[in-house]
C-alpha cells in the first residue's frame, strides 16, 4: 500500500458479503480493510478498462 492516511468509514453491507470478505481476507493473510481496498482497486481498474 502507500503512505496515504486512512480514514474510518461506515457502510451498510449484507452480512453474507461481509462473511465472504472476512474469509477471503483471512485466507490471504490480510486484514479485512486491506483486502477490501485491494478488491475495490481491482474492480475500479476493470471498469476503467471497459470504458476506454
HELIX and SHEET records of a PDB file:
HELIX    1   1 UNK A   15  UNK A   27  1                                  13    
HELIX    2   2 UNK A   32  UNK A   51  1                                  20    
END                                                                             
